[in-house]
Amino acid sequence: MANLQDKFLQPGALSKRTAEEWPGSAFYEPNTVRAIQQKVDMLASHMQKQLKEHEEAMRNTRQVFEYLLQDLDNFVECFESAFDDRGNELNPARIQHQADPDRSVGILHILWHSISFTTRGNTKPLALNRPGRPPLFTGRIIALNGDFLDTRSNLHTANFSELLHHEIASLYVPADPSAPAVMNMKHLSGEELYFHQADAPRRFLLKVVEIICGGGFFHEQ
């Protein structure tokens, strides 16, 4: 693809745009075009770096999320065993898990609680703000209070901003697989925990389940 200088300075490109007819024609002066090309080259290099880091973070995020989906089965078995040991014979439907066909959403049902995990929303390079440090480009796994696939919850049709109203916590997965994943807990004013990426799926899952199942409900007044 031709650069800006070749595009704008090809024969005849300026013949119909004189300074008298169109004052903005100074934009096409050779020196100006060269300066613009330099700026565009810098921006393209910056965006290419962001894209590469985003793609690497997405690979790590998908892997971490796949392990999380697999761990949902283990959590169901653990809860079933815990209730059985206490003499409670529960309907199996009250403790179960499911995933959507493209495996971008996983849902854990435990008695009256439903917790959803999703990677949807990772559509562009986004960085975790690090005060005093360079921003950290990551993928994001969001834990939500509610059943994402239940049509009554409307979570599946919500835009990203609306979805975050139901956020419990998020796990941010960086591009570097040796760097720790960062768990940010919304209800604790953004308190952060750091997990090795190999341990992150199980530890994130356990912490979210603790947050939801360790609490309770109040009667409306």
Number of C-alpha atoms within 10 A of each C-alpha: 5 7 12 17 18 14 12 17 14 9 9 9 12 14 7 10 15 12 11 8 9 10 10 11 14 14 12 18 13 15 12 13 20 16 13 16 15 13 12 14 13 12 12 12 12 11 13 12 11 17 15 13 20 23 16 19 24 23 16 21 26 18 15 21 25 16 16 22 23 14 16 23 14 13 20 18 13 12 14 20 13 12 12 12 10 8 9 11 10 12 9 11 10 13 19 19 19 16 18 12 8 6 14 16 23 25 24 24 19 20 14 8 15 20 23 24 28 21 21 14 14 16 10 12 17 16 17 16 11 9 7 6 7 10 12 16 22 27 32 27 27 23 26 24 21 21 21 24 18 10 10 9 12 13 21 15 12 12 10 11 9 11 18 18 10 16 19 23 26 24 28 24 33 27 22 15 16 10 13 18 29 23 25 20 20 15 11 10 8 12 12 14 14 16 18 15 22 15 14 23 24 21 18 24 20 14 14 22 20 11 13 15 15 8 8 6 5 5 4 4 3
